[in-house]
Amino acid sequence: MGRYLKTLRRFWGTALASQTEYQANLLFDLLAMGGNLAGSLFMIGLFFQGGRGLGGWTWPEALVVLGIYTLLDGVSSTLLRPNLSRIVTQVQEGTLDFVLLKPIDSQFWLSTRTFALGGLPEIGAGLLLMAWAARAAGARPSLAVVAAAVVLLGTSLTILYSLWFVLATTSIWFVKTWNATEVLRATLTAGRYPVTAYPQTLRVLFTVVIPVAFLTTVPAEAVLGRPSWPWLLGGAGMAVLFFALSRAFWQLALRFHTSASS
């Protein structure tokens, strides 16, 4: 574990040094984040015009869901997209061989090699929005509530990472995965709203097939002080299952990988 932590510190230290050379990019990323968040608030606000609700959720409660979605999108922009999008290039150029030959787990290397500063403001905005909205909704934080919220946020991050990694792994067989990536991103935007706002068929789809509910709605229930053991255990089980599948799928893909030197 110490070796991996030391490696991670060097990875991110190098990434930070290279990105601080272009400080103007942070300003543009901040403006883009503000525009996206404002657009999301506007869209949710339309559902509450005229005293209407959104799947039984109040305005502050729905903002907790949006805050978690913003947090997850920030993590995707900071870690997932910068790292996993490189797998396609590495497969095409044959540089994946150098990763596989290193004395370190290849999935760890590919998932943590770099990060993007532009996603950090989005992570901060998501946390602030989530905390403010939970307080406005009347949530009473306690040790049990905070623990449940942290666990479910951890499970949602694990599920999100696993989905992205499985999709990136398909580049072993397919040269381009851009279209599939856009489909995944479009599907995950459903997490901006509580899953109960959708028709019954989509609720089942977003809970069982594509676990959008476990990404935002279930953690939001915990943040609001309404955690339940079935959902807590279900979220933890889904996280373990998806992470195990990502590991198994990567090992399977490596069997089909043709080395650039062979």
Secondary structure, 3 states (H helix, E strand, C coil): CHHHHHHHHHHHHHHHHHHCCCCHHHHHHHHHHHHHHHHHHHHHHHHCHHHCCECCECHHHHHHHHHHHHHHHHHHHHHHHHHHCHHHHHHHHCCHHHHHCCCCCHHHHHHHCCCCHHHHHHHHHHHHHHHHHHHHCCCCCCHHHHHHHHHHHHHHHHHHHHHHHHHHHHHHCCCCCHHHHHHHHHHHHHHHCCHHHCCHHHHHHHHHHCCHHHHHHHHHHHHCCCCCHHHHHHHHHHHHHHHHHHHHHHHHHHHHCCCCCC
